[in-house]
Amino acid sequence: RTRYLMAATPRRWSSSLLLPQLLCLVQVCCALTAVATAAALQQQPMRTSSIRSAAARSNVIGSTLHASVAAKSVLRDRAMQTRNLHSRHWTFSPSYRRYTPVCAPMQALHQRSLGICLCTTETAPAVEQQLPSDASGRTRFITTPIYYVNGQPHIGHVYTSLACDIVARFSRLDGYDVLFLTGTDEHGQKVEQSASAAGKTPQAFADEVSETFRALLPLYDFSCDQFIRTTEQRHKDAAQALWRKLVESGDIYLGEYEGWYSVRDEAFYTEDELVDGKAPTGAPVEWVAESSYFFRLSRWQEKLEAHIKANDDFIQPISRRNEVLAFMKDGLRDLSISRTTFGWGVAVPEAETTAATHDADAPKHIMYVWLDALTNYISALGYPDTDSESFRKFWPAHLHMVGKDILRFHAIYWPAFLMAAQLPLPSKLFAHGWWMNNGEKMSKSLGNVIDPVKLVETYGADQVRYFMISDVAFGSDGDFSDRRLIETVNAKLANELGNLAYRTTSFSHKHCDCSIPIPAELNADDRALLDSASALLTLLREHIDKLQLHRYTQALSALTQDANKYIDVQAPWALKKSDPERMRTVLWVLLETLRSIAILMQPVTPSIAANILDQLAVPAEQRQFSALSHLQLVGGQPLPKPEIIIPRIEAPAETADDTGGDEIGAATAPALDEAALAALEASVAGAADTVRALKDKAAPKDEVDTAVATLLGLKAKLPEGHPLKGGGKKKTKKAAAA
């Protein structure tokens, strides 16, 4: 029932960092006070463990360090509060970036502890690497385009929302205050026509279809904060306010429009843009001649072009940026922004507009659907009240995510509207590619869409999420395939991750008293795997910032493969009798690596990650990215009964190969008789011993790699469920005879 608490001060004080250093010292003292207070209040017995360290062995510190769950919770909360304070008000040098600001004296307690150690340890990731690169800007406004309600949703809509959801979830876990916006675009001639064909009013039709888009949010576990509809009064008010602002700036005038218009695209096209008499998208066009208000788009070309060239990240990927600049090269024409031949839309505020254009006889105009729709990004923040808390906090947007077919509207029209309204431009616009079906773009108009609801019912939400974000380089086009989805899920999720999780948790549960094992001293192999896990967050931040989302899953898969190689080489099942202490250390390293993988998997597969963390008994409040550096699994903590988290998908026999005809399904290895199985088991054990021996004598890397490859090849021949391969119980002679 004793505690030794110490606050370590810097050996050297820097005048330029004096105030941050004092704040850090206050943090440490407050944290230690919180530990002491919580300990005094804690009455129940507490688990203890002596600290094996250089200091302990030299009798510098020979006492036992205790810690209760309550004390750790208080410390964690205090650390997070101080971290948030620093994030808002200080920019740290790389050498000073520490969530836990203590230095050399405490690092003597570096081996392991079941209590609280306020220092970086050999088994913990380097704290310096765990801070966001842009810690000063802690809000992110992330948007999908609002989806057009002329038909049912398809997986193209899901893809855009999924990309935004991954960025939003990652940002929240990384400490950002996030607003994730999606919604539906419900005005325009196409909606009016679709409603008429369905025998419904436009509003009733929009209500019905909008609900199908909203239903996708819980189905795919999208974490949207707002769902906006352009038929909401707040949006109509904002759109009319923006119109008035453009009138005040002198950017709207009345004229006559005569030219080609695509109802399907809700877009105007010049004669030069038509391809075989159709829009570039393949949509039919019709000749339109009507009175229209125009926006002086040409007035903003020079300024917009300069902004695009000065900000490389403004339009991504670079191919889309080049596409926009090429389009602008021939000069921007003023844009028709109102229609008079139909009535379903936001009414132009006639009184102000006619006064500004000196035309009292102007007909009733409806706003061009894209001016109406684009305004949603600011109407959701309370525009025109630019002094509102929401607007000041989240505008300009961190990210507009769109499909490449609506790039022009977001990369040219929207920034020009904002410039004319004297509003800041969004930080980043990313236009991703299309999902194709047999080489054709999926489109409601073409009738070749894949039902996103049926997809989840067949395969599961996380499985579809993982496949869609990992199968195609984000930004490029992809061709959907059920076969590839099944192969990806089985290989990467079920076999690679699910098998690792189950074999590790089940072995630990069975051989470590149904609890997390208590590790001994770590060796170089242990540290190498833990170091890889601790370095991953920095790499994943880079992938998120650059929107290389496919590389996010690749990086996680690489760490999972490293963990699988580690367990194969270390072979804890062989250590069970020969070296139980080493077995417990290996299992702890694997469980700790799994904890890192699961925490970092949350943006992509939230349910699977949550299930793995539940299996590791990680509390909900310890699943933020900050927990990667602050916390570790505590030996002796009870583990729940292991379960198979990611089952394999059994491919239906009628599913055909993309190129025609082969039935899908995992190849079935020929059955092994008892003698052959025993011989194979002996070969696997011998190969594992060879790998360990080579590692122990520090053999050249190529020799070790060759031995590992031999081991993995032998293990691949074992039947599914074999304990040496992972999952299931070992077939004994007695069981075989029975």
Summary of the structure (lengths in Angstrom):
residues: 738
radius of gyration: 30.4
end to end distance: 53.9
largest distance: 98.4
contacts: 2351
relative contact order: 0.09
helix: 51%
strand: 11%
